Amino acid sequence: MLKAVLFTVLALFSVTALAVEPMTSEEASMVFAAIRWLAGDYASVVVLFVLSVGWLWAQVRQMINPELMSKLPSWLIKLLEWFAGNLGHARNDLAKNPLNLKRKMG
């Protein structure tokens, strides 16, 4: 059973890895060196916290009504959508996009 779960997780991550262009090893080293420099011994905790909050926000964002989010300032909408991964090619349909609703309403 555990082998099947691990295989499924690895398969899902490999599909995701193919969907984005990976960082080079030099870029990844620079990012992790900067995190280690900023957070010191707590670098792994900081990375885990940021990834956890990002994942949670992406899940919660799906349940928030776009009309409610369109009442927020544009810069905050863009920031929250960026954290949820809803920008660029992954953005919502125009009917569900809070920035588009904001333009229509006001």
Long-range contacts (C-beta under 8 A, 24 or more apart in sequence): 54-83, 57-83, 57-84, 58-83, 58-84, 58-85, 61-86, 66-92, 66-96, 66-97, 66-98, 66-101, 67-98, 67-101, 69-98, 70-98, 70-99, 70-101, 70-102, 70-105, 71-102, 72-98, 74-99, 74-102, 77-102
